[in-house]
Structure formats: structure tokens, C-alpha cells
Amino acid sequence: MARMRIVVASSTQGGLEDTVSPQFGRAPAFTIVDVEDGEIKDVRAIQNPAAMLPQGAGIQAAQFVAQQGTTHVVAGNFGPNSSMVLAQMGIELVVMESIPIKEAIERIKSGNYQRFTPSTVPAPTGPGPGYRGPGWGGGFFPGWSWKGTWPWPAPWMEPLGTWESEKEAEIRYLEMQKKMIENQIEFLKNLLKEIDRRIKELKGI
């Protein structure tokens, strides 16, 4: 049996009659829709606990959504940090305009939708305050930045075929967190090598 748990960033209070929010992290609510064999089995709306956070709303919202056993998440747009977390958790990101949520669900059921791929988001380049990655308050030093693509591309996973227990969901969440941290560590090692190379180049060594 094909089962999906679709979480839709909602513009107001949530529900099938609400519309897709143009943003993910600060959407007022999420509508959670369970679909089995093409039929909607359950709908519930919950407030977004991260909507009013002063900072880090995207990451907190992404972690909250991942904990719901989500297979698909829908919004008008996703920031680089939230999309990275969601993709690392194996959740398929879907971009849709501000249409009724009921219509958004029908599009996903029919396969007529646009997938969002975080790995195509470029890192900052050129003159400026340096690379600013997730959770880092600022660049390493002014006037130089790490050039390249997003440092830890998200490894896509197949959507879940069955509902997860809370224990299984936590195991999957922790495994993805571990992988994400390992990728970040590898990126930092490479960045340190590049910094050392640049220092030697500037010193004429």
C-alpha cells in the first residue's frame, strides 16, 4: 500500500481549505495530511512552534516537521538551512504557489508537482564578509569567501513505504544528523586546508 504523510506550510490556521504559505520556516501553521492508496485518511492542523523565533526558525521548523514522520513537505519556498535539514532526513521538498491545500494534495497524489533540490543552492561567493554557513555567526575573515557549491550536498533517500514508530523515527533522525555532522566536519577540514594554502600564498612561501 502506498502511504504518504504530507506536511503543508499553511498561510493561516491550516486545514484543507487554507492555502500554501509562501514561506516555510515562519509559516503560521502546518497541515498534516495522511494519504493511503490515493485517498486522504486523516487531516490535522498544528501551529508552527518556530514561527515566532527571533532566529533559526527554518532549522527548528524543519526538525519539527521531520519528527512527524513526514514523507513530503510543501511550501512556496525553502531557505538553504531548512532545506538542507529536510533533505538530510529523506523528506521530499515540493514547491507550490499559494493554492488551496486540498489542490496541493491532489497534485502530489497525481505526481504533478515541482521538486525542490537543495544541492543546487550555491554558497556565497565573491567579495564580502566570508562564508557564512548554518549556525555560524559570521565569516572567517573579510574580503575572502569559500567558493563552490553548498558544502554538504544532501543525499536523497527514498520516501518511507510504511509508517514509522516513534523509535524508528528517532533512529532515522539521529542517523541523518550524524551524517550531516560528518559532512560538515569533512567540509571544515577541506576549508582549513584551503585557508592554510591561501596564507602560504600570501606570505610567498
N, C-alpha and C positions, 0 to 999 in steps of 0.2 A: 504494500500500500504506500502511495506517495504522500508524504506528510511534510508540511511546511509550517513554520512559525514565523510570520511576517510582522515585523515591528515598523510602524509608520510614524515618523515625526509629524506631529499634528499641530495645526495652527492655533487652536483654542483649547477646548476641553477633551478632544479625542472622540472616537466613535466613527462609524462608517459614513456618517453624514458630514463630518468635519472635512477639511481639506489638507493636503500635504503641505507641511511647513517648508518655507524656502531655505531654512537653515536646520542643521541637525542638533548641534550642541546646546543651543539655547531655545529649542522648541518648547513651548509650554507643557506639552503632554506627549505621550506615546500611545498609539493604538496597537494592541497586540491581537493579531488575528491568526487563529489556528485553522489550517486548511488540510483536509484529508480527502484524497481521491477527487480533487477538484471542487469539493463542497466546503463551505465555511462551517466549521463546527463550533467555534467559540470566538467571541469578541469581547475585549475588555480594554478600558482606558485607564492609564495611570499617569500621574503627574511626573514630570521630569525632575528628579531631585537635584540635577545640576544646573537647572535653568537660571538660577539667580546667583550662582557662584561668581565672585569677583574675577577669578581666573581659573584656567584649567577645566572649563565647562565641557569642552569637546571630549577630552580624555575620560572624565568622570562619567559623562553620559554614555560613552562607548563601553566602558566597563560595566555599567548598569545594564545596558542592552544585552551584552554578551552573557551576563548571568541569567538571563531569561530563557536560555536555550534557543536563541534566535537562529534561523537559517538565512533570512533575508531582512535587510533594513532599507527603508525608503525615506528619502529627503530630497529637497530641491538642490542641496549642495552639501558637501562634506569638507571639513578642514583637513589639512595634512596630518595632524596628530590623531584626530578621531578616526580617520580612515585607516591609518596605519594600525591602530589597535584593533579595529573591527576586522580588517583583513587578516591580521595575525591570528585572530580567533576563528578563522574559516568561515566568516559570515559574508554573504554576497551583498555588495552595496549596489543600490539601484537609485538612479537619478530620475526624478519626475517633476514636472511643473506643478503648480498649485491646483491640482484637480481634486475632485471628491475622493476620499479614501476608498470608498467602495469601487470606484472606477480603477484606482491604482491596483487594488487586489485583483480585479478581473484581468488587467494587463499582465500581471505576474503569472496568473494561472494559465494564460494563453501563450506566455513566453514573449509577448510583445513589449519589451522594455529595454532601456539603456543601462548597461552595466558600467559602474564606476571603477576604474583601476588605479589604486593609489600609487603603484610603482612608476607611473608616468609623470608624477609630480616632480618638477625639478627642484633641486636645492638652490638657495640664494647664490648668485654669482656676481662678479664684478666688484668695483669699489664700494666700500660700505663698512659696516661695523663688524664684519666677520660672520662666520657661520653661526646660526642660532638654531640649535636642534631642540627637540622636545624636552622641556623641563630645565633647559639651561638658560640662565638669566641674560646672557649676552654673548657677544663674540669673543674669540680668543685674543685678537688684537686688531686695532683699527686698520683699515685700508687693505686688508687681505682676507680672502674668504676661500673656503674649500669649494673647489669646482667639480661638478659632476652631477649625478642624479641622486635621488633620495637614497641616503646611505644604507638603509636596511630594507631592500625590496621585500614585499610581503609574499610569503609562499601561500598560494591559494590552496584551499582544501575543498574536498567535495562536501556539499551540504549533507547534513545528517539524514539518515534514512529512517531512523526511529527516534522516538522521544528519549531524552536523556534523564537519568535520575539526577538528584542534586549532587551526589558523589561523583558521578561520571562527568557532569558539567564542570565541577570544580577541578577534577583531574585534567580535563581538556584545557581549561582556563590557565592552570598553572603550567602545563606543558608549553602553551603558546607564550606565556610570559617568560619562561625560561629561554625559549628560542629567540624571542625578541631581544632579551638582555644579552644573549650570546652574540647576536648580530651587532648590537651596539658596541660591545667590547671589541669585536673584530674591527669595526669601523674606527674606533678610537685608537687602536694600535696602528692602523694604517695612517691615521691622521697625525699621530706622533712622529712617524717616520717621515711624513711629508714636511712637518714643521722642522725637524732636525735637518732635512735636506735643504730647506729654504734658509735656515740660519747659516749653514755652511756656505751656501751660495752667496749670501750677503757678506759674509766675512772673507770671502775669496779663498776658502780652504779647499 
